[in-house]
Amino acid sequence: MPDSAIHAYTRAEALEDGLLIDVTETARGARLPVSVALTRSAWAYAVAWNDANPELQDEAGRLWDVLYLAGVAAGRAGVFRRVPFDIYRIPNTECPSAWCDDELFTLHLVIGRGDQAEPVITIMCTDED
């Protein structure tokens, strides 16, 4: 029986379409030696920052925090392909006080195969596959 798949959506297409955001270059400094991408939702929730917001945050620092903790999670992955890890973040909204309360939330590091069967990591929100 012939393969019933007409088309598979590739990782390269997801990167090109902006559904995944490639952070491989920064990730190498955080002990992640393979291609790494964040889903658009994970980026928006954990990394994106409005520069007009007066808090002492920026996207580079927030990305580093996510990738550092993802590197720690990868180190304890063992045989698991999906590893949750927690991160604190300041909400990306204007706050009435000088500092907003940090939020603890969970992201997932997913170890899988890329388009050429190479190892890749995708960081996503808990409700994403």
C-alpha positions in Angstrom: 0.0 0.0 0.0 1.5 3.4 -0.9 2.3 5.9 1.7 -0.8 8.0 2.4 1.1 11.2 3.4 0.7 13.9 0.8 2.9 16.4 2.4 4.8 16.7 5.7 5.4 20.1 7.2 9.1 20.4 7.8 11.0 22.1 10.5 12.6 24.3 7.9 9.2 25.4 6.7 8.1 26.1 10.3 11.2 28.3 10.7 10.6 30.1 7.4 6.9 30.7 8.3 7.9 32.1 11.8 6.1 29.3 13.7 9.5 28.4 15.1 12.2 30.9 16.0 15.8 29.8 15.6 18.0 30.5 18.6 20.8 28.0 17.9 23.6 30.6 18.0 22.7 31.8 21.4 21.9 28.3 22.6 25.4 27.0 22.0 26.7 29.2 24.8 24.1 27.6 27.1 25.4 24.0 26.7 23.0 23.1 23.9 25.2 21.9 21.0 22.4 21.2 18.5 19.9 23.3 16.6 17.4 24.9 19.0 14.2 26.7 18.3 11.4 28.2 20.4 7.8 28.0 19.3 6.2 31.4 18.6 4.1 31.0 21.7 7.0 30.2 23.9 8.9 33.2 22.5 5.9 35.5 23.1 5.4 34.3 26.6 8.9 33.9 27.9 11.2 36.1 25.8 9.4 38.9 24.0 9.8 42.3 25.7 8.3 45.7 25.0 11.2 48.2 25.3 8.7 50.9 26.4 8.1 48.9 29.6 10.2 50.5 32.3 11.3 47.2 33.9 14.9 46.2 33.7 14.5 43.5 31.2 15.4 42.9 27.6 14.9 40.0 25.1 18.5 39.0 25.1 18.6 38.5 28.8 15.2 36.8 28.9 16.3 34.4 26.1 19.5 33.6 27.9 17.5 32.7 31.0 15.3 30.3 29.0 18.2 28.7 27.3 20.3 28.3 30.4 17.5 26.6 32.2 16.8 24.5 29.1 20.4 23.4 29.1 20.1 22.3 32.7 16.9 20.4 31.8 18.7 18.8 28.8 21.4 17.5 31.2 18.8 15.6 33.2 16.7 14.4 30.2 18.2 10.9 30.3 15.9 8.7 28.1 13.1 11.2 28.1 12.4 13.2 25.0 10.2 15.8 26.6 11.5 17.5 29.8 9.6 20.2 31.7 11.5 23.0 33.3 10.4 26.0 35.3 11.4 29.6 34.8 10.5 32.8 36.6 9.7 35.8 34.5 8.5 39.3 35.0 5.3 39.9 33.1 5.7 42.0 29.9 3.2 44.6 31.0 3.4 48.0 32.7 3.3 47.6 36.5 2.0 50.1 39.0 5.0 49.4 41.3 8.7 49.6 40.6 8.9 45.8 40.2 6.2 43.3 39.2 5.9 40.0 40.9 7.8 37.2 39.1 5.7 34.5 37.7 6.8 30.8 37.8 5.7 28.9 34.7 6.7 25.8 32.9 8.2 25.3 29.5 9.0 22.0 27.8 12.2 21.1 26.1 11.5 18.5 23.4 14.4 16.5 22.0 13.6 15.2 18.5 14.8 14.8 15.0 15.2 17.5 12.4 14.4 17.3 8.7 17.6 15.3 8.0 17.2 13.1 11.1 19.7 15.2 13.0 19.1 15.9 16.8 17.2 19.1 17.4 15.6 20.8 20.4 12.3 22.6 20.5 11.3 24.7 23.5 7.5 25.1 23.8 4.7 25.9 26.1 3.1 23.0 28.1 0.0 22.9 25.9 1.9 22.6 22.6 3.0 19.4 20.7 
